């Protein structure tokens, strides 16, 4: 997973891009990078680490006022095959740089940006840019991506910003316009940040799935290349997205509160929080906790404090390192939980390693017992880009009732007394979109890439 951004502006484009890039930091903390382009110019700056670490004082000398196209990313991958995104590629006629959130990997062919870029470069020079882009999208019709491209035409020495979103719209992509500028980001909140820093956005909306957007000297061109077959990732609202983002018209914070309400309804929790303290696992458990507290009429508290600089443990594959990362990441406010039963809200239980680690630390800090309220449904299937044998805590219990799955998962996590999940139907209802327009593969097994 990574956050992608794009800017076309004749007024301080690189600084505006940096403001937006900070707003997608939550989608990737391993590396950061920008490609800046203009007439006769094309340069990339990237490095391992957070945006604030990569774009240090020396970057100011790299900035140039005549460059008007900028793409960038905050990536969840440290180094892939020795390369950091954005990825530069070049042919006799064009130079391109790509940053991509999604999955277009073809086995044995290279990394995501490399696959897409190689196919695109193979067509550029033989066909008009728009036709080359459209044909590449058609060839990769079963990939999913939110993609930004900086393109330099060597014949004209001019650059343009290209934005592409796959026909299913699995990953979010948001755009903002004014009279002479185009801003693109994985989510809406980064454009709020841009405006708070003095930027102007007159029109805001999601990029339509299956769409190609070009912005260059000749203005804005937006073209529907592929018919949408919407399959927006449900996990975006549950975990990936910022709570202050609006994804497909649904505010993430509001969706998470609804998930908290649903947990109370589904499990009859109204009379079960007596003599207990209700706390969230930050950050994506906070809105859920607010929803649970609203539905029951109690006050939630803070008991687990997160170190924001350690990144997201979801993307760590090694269970031993994931446990260490969780212990480093979470600390307990002992006064909140000491001597009490703790009911804690979290976004999901994937492998169970992090949940068990948090519960262990709560018990060590003096909690009497720990129960988990999980805003997502049990995860039975790995995502498309995950290894098929990825261990999933709930997978062995598929087909059991929601309560049975929770009990069985808890029985394998020694520090947790009870686990209660939402149902897939609750998740869909909280998001407020038809199930046919969501990707729910991980919880339902329904694969939107299988033609029906």
ZAGU-133906 format. One record per residue (C-alpha): residue in three letters; x, y, z; chain. Coordinates in steps of 0.5 Angstrom, whole numbers, plus 500, padded with zeros to 3 digits. Each point is the difference from the previous one (the first is absolute). Example, Ala and Ser with C-alpha at 12.3 -4.5 7.8 and 13.67 -1.06 7.14 Angstrom:
2
[atom 'ala',[525,491,516],'A']
[atom 'ser',[502,507,498],'A']
//
This chain:
452
[atom 'unk',[500,500,500],'A']
[atom 'unk',[502,507,499],'A']
[atom 'unk',[497,507,499],'A']
[atom 'unk',[501,503,493],'A']
[atom 'unk',[500,508,499],'A']
[atom 'unk',[500,504,493],'A']
[atom 'unk',[500,508,499],'A']
[atom 'unk',[500,504,494],'A']
[atom 'unk',[501,507,502],'A']
[atom 'unk',[504,506,497],'A']
[atom 'unk',[500,503,507],'A']
[atom 'unk',[505,496,505],'A']
[atom 'unk',[498,493,498],'A']
[atom 'unk',[505,497,504],'A']
[atom 'unk',[499,503,506],'A']
[atom 'unk',[492,499,499],'A']
[atom 'unk',[502,492,499],'A']
[atom 'unk',[504,500,506],'A']
[atom 'unk',[494,502,504],'A']
[atom 'unk',[495,495,497],'A']
[atom 'unk',[506,495,501],'A']
[atom 'unk',[500,501,507],'A']
[atom 'unk',[492,498,500],'A']
[atom 'unk',[501,493,497],'A']
[atom 'unk',[506,498,505],'A']
[atom 'unk',[495,495,504],'A']
[atom 'unk',[500,496,493],'A']
[atom 'unk',[507,499,500],'A']
[atom 'unk',[506,501,505],'A']
[atom 'unk',[506,496,497],'A']
[atom 'unk',[502,505,495],'A']
[atom 'unk',[498,506,496],'A']
[atom 'unk',[501,504,494],'A']
[atom 'unk',[499,505,495],'A']
[atom 'unk',[501,501,492],'A']
[atom 'unk',[500,507,498],'A']
[atom 'unk',[499,502,492],'A']
[atom 'unk',[499,506,496],'A']
[atom 'unk',[503,502,493],'A']
[atom 'unk',[507,497,499],'A']
[atom 'unk',[500,497,507],'A']
[atom 'unk',[498,493,503],'A']
[atom 'unk',[503,499,507],'A']
[atom 'unk',[499,495,506],'A']
[atom 'unk',[501,501,507],'A']
[atom 'unk',[499,494,505],'A']
[atom 'unk',[502,496,506],'A']
[atom 'unk',[499,495,506],'A']
[atom 'unk',[496,503,505],'A']
[atom 'unk',[494,505,502],'A']
[atom 'unk',[499,506,496],'A']
[atom 'unk',[503,505,505],'A']
[atom 'unk',[506,495,500],'A']
[atom 'unk',[501,500,492],'A']
[atom 'unk',[498,507,499],'A']
[atom 'unk',[505,503,504],'A']
[atom 'unk',[504,507,499],'A']
[atom 'unk',[504,498,494],'A']
[atom 'unk',[494,499,496],'A']
[atom 'unk',[499,507,500],'A']
[atom 'unk',[505,501,495],'A']
[atom 'unk',[497,494,496],'A']
[atom 'unk',[494,505,499],'A']
[atom 'unk',[499,504,494],'A']
[atom 'unk',[494,505,498],'A']
[atom 'unk',[500,498,493],'A']
[atom 'unk',[498,493,501],'A']
[atom 'unk',[492,499,500],'A']
[atom 'unk',[499,493,500],'A']
[atom 'unk',[501,496,507],'A']
[atom 'unk',[498,493,501],'A']
[atom 'unk',[502,496,507],'A']
[atom 'unk',[499,495,505],'A']
[atom 'unk',[500,497,507],'A']
[atom 'unk',[502,493,499],'A']
[atom 'unk',[498,494,505],'A']
[atom 'unk',[506,496,497],'A']
[atom 'unk',[507,502,502],'A']
[atom 'unk',[504,498,493],'A']
[atom 'unk',[497,495,495],'A']
[atom 'unk',[505,497,496],'A']
[atom 'unk',[505,505,501],'A']
[atom 'unk',[496,506,498],'A']
[atom 'unk',[496,505,504],'A']
[atom 'unk',[493,504,497],'A']
[atom 'unk',[499,504,496],'A']
[atom 'unk',[503,496,494],'A']
[atom 'unk',[503,503,494],'A']
[atom 'unk',[500,497,494],'A']
[atom 'unk',[502,502,493],'A']
[atom 'unk',[500,499,492],'A']
[atom 'unk',[502,504,494],'A']
[atom 'unk',[494,504,500],'A']
[atom 'unk',[498,501,507],'A']
[atom 'unk',[502,500,507],'A']
[atom 'unk',[495,498,506],'A']
[atom 'unk',[500,499,507],'A']
[atom 'unk',[494,496,504],'A']
[atom 'unk',[498,499,507],'A']
[atom 'unk',[494,495,501],'A']
[atom 'unk',[496,498,505],'A']
[atom 'unk',[497,493,498],'A']
[atom 'unk',[502,493,497],'A']
[atom 'unk',[502,499,493],'A']
[atom 'unk',[506,495,501],'A']
[atom 'unk',[501,495,495],'A']
[atom 'unk',[503,494,503],'A']
[atom 'unk',[508,500,498],'A']
[atom 'unk',[499,507,496],'A']
[atom 'unk',[502,505,505],'A']
[atom 'unk',[497,505,505],'A']
[atom 'unk',[493,503,499],'A']
[atom 'unk',[502,507,498],'A']
[atom 'unk',[505,497,495],'A']
[atom 'unk',[495,495,497],'A']
[atom 'unk',[495,506,499],'A']
[atom 'unk',[506,504,497],'A']
[atom 'unk',[503,495,496],'A']
[atom 'unk',[493,499,496],'A']
[atom 'unk',[499,507,500],'A']
[atom 'unk',[507,502,497],'A']
[atom 'unk',[499,495,495],'A']
[atom 'unk',[494,503,497],'A']
[atom 'unk',[503,508,500],'A']
[atom 'unk',[503,502,494],'A']
[atom 'unk',[496,495,496],'A']
[atom 'unk',[493,503,502],'A']
[atom 'unk',[497,507,503],'A']
[atom 'unk',[501,500,507],'A']
[atom 'unk',[493,499,502],'A']
[atom 'unk',[499,494,495],'A']
[atom 'unk',[506,497,503],'A']
[atom 'unk',[498,501,507],'A']
[atom 'unk',[493,498,499],'A']
[atom 'unk',[503,493,496],'A']
[atom 'unk',[504,499,507],'A']
[atom 'unk',[494,501,504],'A']
[atom 'unk',[496,495,496],'A']
[atom 'unk',[506,495,500],'A']
[atom 'unk',[500,500,507],'A']
[atom 'unk',[493,500,501],'A']
[atom 'unk',[500,495,506],'A']
[atom 'unk',[506,504,504],'A']
[atom 'unk',[498,505,505],'A']
[atom 'unk',[503,507,501],'A']
[atom 'unk',[500,507,502],'A']
[atom 'unk',[506,503,496],'A']
[atom 'unk',[503,506,498],'A']
[atom 'unk',[505,501,495],'A']
[atom 'unk',[504,506,498],'A']
[atom 'unk',[502,500,493],'A']
[atom 'unk',[505,504,496],'A']
[atom 'unk',[499,500,492],'A']
[atom 'unk',[508,500,497],'A']
[atom 'unk',[497,503,494],'A']
[atom 'unk',[497,506,503],'A']
[atom 'unk',[504,500,506],'A']
[atom 'unk',[493,501,504],'A']
[atom 'unk',[497,497,506],'A']
[atom 'unk',[493,498,502],'A']
[atom 'unk',[497,496,506],'A']
[atom 'unk',[496,494,499],'A']
[atom 'unk',[495,497,505],'A']
[atom 'unk',[497,493,499],'A']
[atom 'unk',[495,495,504],'A']
[atom 'unk',[499,493,498],'A']
[atom 'unk',[492,499,499],'A']
[atom 'unk',[499,496,506],'A']
[atom 'unk',[503,506,505],'A']
[atom 'unk',[502,495,505],'A']
[atom 'unk',[505,506,503],'A']
[atom 'unk',[497,507,501],'A']
[atom 'unk',[502,506,496],'A']
[atom 'unk',[498,507,501],'A']
[atom 'unk',[501,506,495],'A']
[atom 'unk',[499,508,501],'A']
[atom 'unk',[500,505,495],'A']
[atom 'unk',[500,508,499],'A']
[atom 'unk',[501,504,494],'A']
[atom 'unk',[507,498,498],'A']
[atom 'unk',[502,494,505],'A']
[atom 'unk',[499,493,501],'A']
[atom 'unk',[501,497,507],'A']
[atom 'unk',[500,492,501],'A']
[atom 'unk',[500,496,506],'A']
[atom 'unk',[499,493,503],'A']
[atom 'unk',[495,503,504],'A']
[atom 'unk',[496,507,501],'A']
[atom 'unk',[503,502,507],'A']
[atom 'unk',[507,502,497],'A']
[atom 'unk',[496,505,496],'A']
[atom 'unk',[497,503,506],'A']
[atom 'unk',[507,501,502],'A']
[atom 'unk',[502,503,494],'A']
[atom 'unk',[495,505,501],'A']
[atom 'unk',[502,501,507],'A']
[atom 'unk',[506,502,497],'A']
[atom 'unk',[498,505,496],'A']
[atom 'unk',[498,496,494],'A']
[atom 'unk',[494,501,496],'A']
[atom 'unk',[495,494,498],'A']
[atom 'unk',[494,502,496],'A']
[atom 'unk',[497,493,498],'A']
[atom 'unk',[501,494,504],'A']
[atom 'unk',[498,493,498],'A']
[atom 'unk',[502,493,500],'A']
[atom 'unk',[503,497,493],'A']
[atom 'unk',[495,496,497],'A']
[atom 'unk',[503,493,499],'A']
[atom 'unk',[502,498,493],'A']
[atom 'unk',[502,507,499],'A']
[atom 'unk',[506,504,497],'A']
[atom 'unk',[502,507,501],'A']
[atom 'unk',[505,504,497],'A']
[atom 'unk',[502,507,502],'A']
[atom 'unk',[505,504,495],'A']
[atom 'unk',[501,506,497],'A']
[atom 'unk',[494,499,496],'A']
[atom 'unk',[496,499,506],'A']
[atom 'unk',[496,495,503],'A']
[atom 'unk',[498,493,497],'A']
[atom 'unk',[495,495,503],'A']
[atom 'unk',[498,494,497],'A']
[atom 'unk',[496,494,502],'A']
[atom 'unk',[505,494,497],'A']
[atom 'unk',[496,494,503],'A']
[atom 'unk',[493,499,503],'A']
[atom 'unk',[500,500,507],'A']
[atom 'unk',[499,494,504],'A']
[atom 'unk',[501,503,507],'A']
[atom 'unk',[503,495,505],'A']
[atom 'unk',[503,505,506],'A']
[atom 'unk',[504,497,505],'A']
[atom 'unk',[495,500,506],'A']
[atom 'unk',[507,500,505],'A']
[atom 'unk',[501,507,497],'A']
[atom 'unk',[495,503,505],'A']
[atom 'unk',[502,495,506],'A']
[atom 'unk',[507,500,500],'A']
[atom 'unk',[504,504,494],'A']
[atom 'unk',[496,506,500],'A']
[atom 'unk',[501,506,504],'A']
[atom 'unk',[494,502,504],'A']
[atom 'unk',[500,507,497],'A']
[atom 'unk',[500,497,493],'A']
[atom 'unk',[493,500,496],'A']
[atom 'unk',[501,493,495],'A']
[atom 'unk',[494,500,495],'A']
[atom 'unk',[496,505,504],'A']
[atom 'unk',[501,496,507],'A']
[atom 'unk',[503,503,505],'A']
[atom 'unk',[505,495,503],'A']
[atom 'unk',[499,502,508],'A']
[atom 'unk',[492,500,499],'A']
[atom 'unk',[501,493,497],'A']
[atom 'unk',[504,497,506],'A']
[atom 'unk',[495,503,505],'A']
[atom 'unk',[495,496,496],'A']
[atom 'unk',[504,494,501],'A']
[atom 'unk',[500,501,507],'A']
[atom 'unk',[492,501,500],'A']
[atom 'unk',[500,494,497],'A']
[atom 'unk',[504,496,505],'A']
[atom 'unk',[495,502,505],'A']
[atom 'unk',[494,498,497],'A']
[atom 'unk',[503,493,497],'A']
[atom 'unk',[503,498,507],'A']
[atom 'unk',[495,503,505],'A']
[atom 'unk',[505,504,503],'A']
[atom 'unk',[496,505,503],'A']
[atom 'unk',[500,497,507],'A']
[atom 'unk',[507,497,500],'A']
[atom 'unk',[505,506,501],'A']
[atom 'unk',[498,500,507],'A']
[atom 'unk',[506,501,505],'A']
[atom 'unk',[505,500,494],'A']
[atom 'unk',[504,505,496],'A']
[atom 'unk',[499,501,493],'A']
[atom 'unk',[506,502,496],'A']
[atom 'unk',[502,500,493],'A']
[atom 'unk',[507,498,496],'A']
[atom 'unk',[502,506,497],'A']
[atom 'unk',[499,502,494],'A']
[atom 'unk',[495,497,496],'A']
[atom 'unk',[496,497,506],'A']
[atom 'unk',[499,507,503],'A']
[atom 'unk',[494,502,496],'A']
[atom 'unk',[497,493,501],'A']
[atom 'unk',[501,501,508],'A']
[atom 'unk',[496,506,499],'A']
[atom 'unk',[494,497,496],'A']
[atom 'unk',[500,494,506],'A']
[atom 'unk',[500,505,505],'A']
[atom 'unk',[494,504,497],'A']
[atom 'unk',[496,494,499],'A']
[atom 'unk',[501,498,507],'A']
[atom 'unk',[500,507,503],'A']
[atom 'unk',[506,499,504],'A']
[atom 'unk',[507,504,500],'A']
[atom 'unk',[506,497,496],'A']
[atom 'unk',[507,501,503],'A']
[atom 'unk',[507,500,497],'A']
[atom 'unk',[504,494,503],'A']
[atom 'unk',[505,498,494],'A']
[atom 'unk',[505,506,497],'A']
[atom 'unk',[503,499,493],'A']
[atom 'unk',[507,502,498],'A']
[atom 'unk',[498,503,494],'A']
[atom 'unk',[507,499,497],'A']
[atom 'unk',[500,493,499],'A']
[atom 'unk',[495,499,494],'A']
[atom 'unk',[495,495,499],'A']
[atom 'unk',[501,492,503],'A']
[atom 'unk',[495,498,495],'A']
[atom 'unk',[505,499,494],'A']
[atom 'unk',[505,497,504],'A']
[atom 'unk',[501,492,498],'A']
[atom 'unk',[504,498,505],'A']
[atom 'unk',[496,498,507],'A']
[atom 'unk',[506,501,504],'A']
[atom 'unk',[502,507,498],'A']
[atom 'unk',[493,502,500],'A']
[atom 'unk',[499,498,507],'A']
[atom 'unk',[506,504,502],'A']
[atom 'unk',[498,506,495],'A']
[atom 'unk',[493,500,504],'A']
[atom 'unk',[503,500,507],'A']
[atom 'unk',[505,506,498],'A']
[atom 'unk',[494,503,497],'A']
[atom 'unk',[495,499,505],'A']
[atom 'unk',[500,503,508],'A']
[atom 'unk',[495,499,505],'A']
[atom 'unk',[497,506,505],'A']
[atom 'unk',[500,495,506],'A']
[atom 'unk',[495,505,504],'A']
[atom 'unk',[495,499,495],'A']
[atom 'unk',[500,492,500],'A']
[atom 'unk',[503,498,506],'A']
[atom 'unk',[495,495,504],'A']
[atom 'unk',[495,501,495],'A']
[atom 'unk',[497,495,494],'A']
[atom 'unk',[502,504,494],'A']
[atom 'unk',[495,500,493],'A']
[atom 'unk',[505,502,495],'A']
[atom 'unk',[497,502,493],'A']
[atom 'unk',[505,498,494],'A']
[atom 'unk',[499,501,492],'A']
[atom 'unk',[501,492,499],'A']
[atom 'unk',[504,494,502],'A']
[atom 'unk',[504,497,494],'A']
[atom 'unk',[505,496,503],'A']
[atom 'unk',[499,501,507],'A']
[atom 'unk',[507,502,502],'A']
[atom 'unk',[499,507,501],'A']
[atom 'unk',[494,499,504],'A']
[atom 'unk',[503,495,504],'A']
[atom 'unk',[506,505,501],'A']
[atom 'unk',[495,505,502],'A']
[atom 'unk',[496,496,505],'A']
[atom 'unk',[507,497,503],'A']
[atom 'unk',[502,507,502],'A']
[atom 'unk',[493,502,503],'A']
[atom 'unk',[500,494,504],'A']
[atom 'unk',[507,502,502],'A']
[atom 'unk',[498,507,502],'A']
[atom 'unk',[495,497,505],'A']
[atom 'unk',[494,499,496],'A']
[atom 'unk',[495,494,502],'A']
[atom 'unk',[498,498,494],'A']
[atom 'unk',[500,502,492],'A']
[atom 'unk',[494,499,495],'A']
[atom 'unk',[501,503,493],'A']
[atom 'unk',[494,503,496],'A']
[atom 'unk',[502,500,493],'A']
[atom 'unk',[497,504,495],'A']
[atom 'unk',[502,496,494],'A']
[atom 'unk',[497,493,498],'A']
[atom 'unk',[504,494,501],'A']
[atom 'unk',[506,500,495],'A']
[atom 'unk',[500,493,496],'A']
[atom 'unk',[503,501,494],'A']
[atom 'unk',[507,504,498],'A']
[atom 'unk',[500,506,495],'A']
[atom 'unk',[502,499,493],'A']
[atom 'unk',[507,503,501],'A']
[atom 'unk',[501,495,507],'A']
[atom 'unk',[503,493,500],'A']
[atom 'unk',[494,495,499],'A']
[atom 'unk',[503,497,506],'A']
[atom 'unk',[500,506,505],'A']
[atom 'unk',[498,498,507],'A']
[atom 'unk',[493,503,502],'A']
[atom 'unk',[498,499,507],'A']
[atom 'unk',[492,499,498],'A']
[atom 'unk',[501,496,493],'A']
[atom 'unk',[500,493,504],'A']
[atom 'unk',[493,501,502],'A']
[atom 'unk',[497,503,494],'A']
[atom 'unk',[492,497,500],'A']
[atom 'unk',[499,501,507],'A']
[atom 'unk',[496,505,503],'A']
[atom 'unk',[502,507,502],'A']
[atom 'unk',[501,499,507],'A']
[atom 'unk',[503,493,499],'A']
[atom 'unk',[505,503,496],'A']
[atom 'unk',[502,505,505],'A']
[atom 'unk',[500,495,506],'A']
[atom 'unk',[505,495,496],'A']
[atom 'unk',[504,506,498],'A']
[atom 'unk',[501,502,507],'A']
[atom 'unk',[501,493,502],'A']
[atom 'unk',[507,501,496],'A']
[atom 'unk',[502,506,503],'A']
[atom 'unk',[501,499,507],'A']
[atom 'unk',[500,507,503],'A']
[atom 'unk',[493,502,497],'A']
[atom 'unk',[494,497,503],'A']
[atom 'unk',[495,502,495],'A']
[atom 'unk',[499,502,493],'A']
[atom 'unk',[494,503,496],'A']
[atom 'unk',[500,502,493],'A']
[atom 'unk',[496,503,495],'A']
[atom 'unk',[496,496,495],'A']
[atom 'unk',[502,502,492],'A']
[atom 'unk',[493,502,500],'A']
[atom 'unk',[501,505,505],'A']
[atom 'unk',[506,503,497],'A']
[atom 'unk',[497,501,493],'A']
[atom 'unk',[494,503,504],'A']
[atom 'unk',[505,505,503],'A']
[atom 'unk',[503,502,494],'A']
[atom 'unk',[494,501,497],'A']
[atom 'unk',[501,498,493],'A']
[atom 'unk',[497,493,496],'A']
[atom 'unk',[504,494,502],'A']
[atom 'unk',[501,500,492],'A']
[atom 'unk',[504,506,500],'A']
[atom 'unk',[505,498,505],'A']
[atom 'unk',[506,495,501],'A']
[atom 'unk',[498,495,506],'A']
[atom 'unk',[505,495,498],'A']
[atom 'unk',[503,499,506],'A']
[atom 'unk',[494,499,504],'A']
[atom 'unk',[495,497,495],'A']
[atom 'unk',[504,497,495],'A']
[atom 'unk',[497,503,494],'A']
[atom 'unk',[505,502,495],'A']
[atom 'unk',[498,506,496],'A']
[atom 'unk',[506,498,495],'A']
[atom 'unk',[496,494,498],'A']
[atom 'unk',[495,501,494],'A']
[atom 'unk',[493,499,502],'A']
//
